[in-house]
Amino acid sequence: MNIVVCVKQIPDPAAPQSLEAGSHTLDRSGKLILDDSDAYGVEMALQLAEQAGGGEVTLVSMAPNGETAGLRTALAMGAAKAILVSDDALKGSDALGTAKVLAAAIGRVGADLIIAATESSDGYTGTTPVQVAELLGLPSITFAKSVAIDGGTVKVDRQTEAGYDEVTSPLPAVVTVTAGVVEPRYPSFKGIMAAKSKPIETLSVADLGLDGGQVGAAGGRQVITSVDEAEARNAGEIVVDEGDGAQRIVTFLENLKVI
Amino acid sequence: MLTTKGSPSPISELNVDDSPEREALRSTVSKLARSYGRTYLKEVVKEQRQPTELWSDLGKAGFLGVHLPEEYGGGGGGMADLAIVIEENAAAGIPLFMIVISPSIAGPILAAHGTDEQKATWLPGIASGELKVAFSITEPDAGLNTHNITTTATPRPGGGWTLNGQKYWTSGADEADALLVVARSDEPDDRGRTRLSLFLVPTDTPGIVMQEIDSALTLPEKQFVIFYDNVEVLEHNIIGDEHEGLRQVFAGLNPERIAAAAVANGIGRYAIEAGTNYAANRQVWKTPIGAHQGVAHPLARSHIEVQSSRLLAAHAAQLFDAGHDAGEASNMAKFCAGQAATNALDRAIQVHGGNGLSNEFGLSDLWFVARMFRTAPVSEEMILNHVAQHSLGLPKSY
């Protein structure tokens, strides 16, 4: 059972963020870390490979400046190896451009199952994984809250607003997992030390056989024209209960026409 | 409107982690510890129990034994690695004193002087956290003067020894599986000096009576007076060579000071983080109080003190791990860390105004824990004596 997990390395959400002037894209020039939302996919993959009694978990990532810090975190969790696509030509890639790169990289590995997070914590488009599936000609199942392998098929409980759907698909397939599909492990000290010597293959756009005009800002179909500050939320009204608290709440709800 | 400003964990760009693996260790432990947080430790202390869940998570991931030999279940790293584990827990508001004792003191002593059998029996458990060993050295009438230790180990005719005496401030003895006991093992020489031996005594051995000391320390680890009343120690429970106890104990003392410095540095960071966040967000008149230099400068001063102390502690760990004499550096690191932590906590409490004294803010209840590091594991005065005598070559005062 060979599983590929798409992982994104993002600027630390706890650190101050900034947008690049002109392109309005997130400044990714600093140190990047593993997107927390990808830890679920890595853990799911590790558990499925373990249950299958063999096989490898391979990470596939696209990041600037040859960044590997986030990949090392996932390797420390237990993934066997990683492919990193890093190329100046990829700067300014939109979701589809990213999907083309990831699909080409995955194509080199040959996976039984491809796992990704539902969406990244810094981009939030939630479109890349299904685009990858489409480019690879594979079925995709999104919003998995549980994943099980049964022979040549994958069984997924797919979270919906009303509950969940039980979906079965032949393998290979692309599955996106929600936070909560499994509890990610913390890398152990041995895992951290072992990650040091695990292979990370770094590829360029040309290595993938892609044309520079298809990816990056050059191939992008999405342009960010302007960015506005999010509207500040007004402070809530604090009602001091002077015996009439219940009545004032009722009045407030009546004004909202909810009762 | 309140905005959250301030660094999530002031480390500064004085980079003390010298490899990507140490950076990864720090961020992993930080994440794990912060998933528990200060609230968890406060609950544990209130419920008078041990932080078993966190301890077990740290043990399973191999973090409690990062510095112990790989062949005995450790990680094969050094004190620099253990210091990261300790500091990140304390920086999350969780000063784990048991790490300073069982893995930091007992671990290195056993690794250096234990027999293969003792190492195989104890080190894997110490590394995984499933076994704990407390350190029983200090006595009411001897203090740090080991020559005055009166607990005696008398050889028994059939082999082994009988222990008699009294120790105090033995931390965490009630939760320990064994006690590392320092006892005099022969008669004083003509200068009144005695030779000491080191024993590993299971805590369920008959004749051991523990009496809790009513201390101001809000820690899960309790402090004890321990009475050894005809406690029989088996032949295989001596550590290293008979009469060589004092020399052997030194294998654990520099790690103990490096570990203590790491706890104190973590507390310092925790206090500065709390103080900085409060100063950045608390607004009384037009600006956050952190805009006033009277509030900002004490925090900045503490940041400098804590970061200097961290660099010294990292240097001490580096010397120890490289096999150099780390005595001076370890003691100086502990000295600076104790002062930096106490100052940082005091200033963070002051920044919080009245809230600094509310237990809700998780500062004032740390006071005596931070303050302890000016006294223990070795007092500031004894460190100054050591530095005056050994670093400066001044005459011996005692």
Boltz contact constraints between the chains, C-beta under 6 A:
constraints:
  - contact:
      token1: [A, 14]
      token2: [B, 8]
      max_distance: 6.0
  - contact:
      token1: [A, 186]
      token2: [B, 28]
      max_distance: 6.0
  - contact:
      token1: [A, 186]
      token2: [B, 32]
      max_distance: 6.0
  - contact:
      token1: [A, 186]
      token2: [B, 61]
      max_distance: 6.0
  - contact:
      token1: [A, 187]
      token2: [B, 28]
      max_distance: 6.0
  - contact:
      token1: [A, 188]
      token2: [B, 61]
      max_distance: 6.0
  - contact:
      token1: [A, 188]
      token2: [B, 62]
      max_distance: 6.0
  - contact:
      token1: [A, 189]
      token2: [B, 62]
      max_distance: 6.0
  - contact:
      token1: [A, 189]
      token2: [B, 63]
      max_distance: 6.0
  - contact:
      token1: [A, 189]
      token2: [B, 66]
      max_distance: 6.0
  - contact:
      token1: [A, 189]
      token2: [B, 75]
      max_distance: 6.0
  - contact:
      token1: [A, 190]
      token2: [B, 62]
      max_distance: 6.0
  - contact:
      token1: [A, 192]
      token2: [B, 21]
      max_distance: 6.0
  - contact:
      token1: [A, 192]
      token2: [B, 24]
      max_distance: 6.0
  - contact:
      token1: [A, 192]
      token2: [B, 25]
      max_distance: 6.0
  - contact:
      token1: [A, 193]
      token2: [B, 21]
      max_distance: 6.0
  - contact:
      token1: [A, 196]
      token2: [B, 21]
      max_distance: 6.0
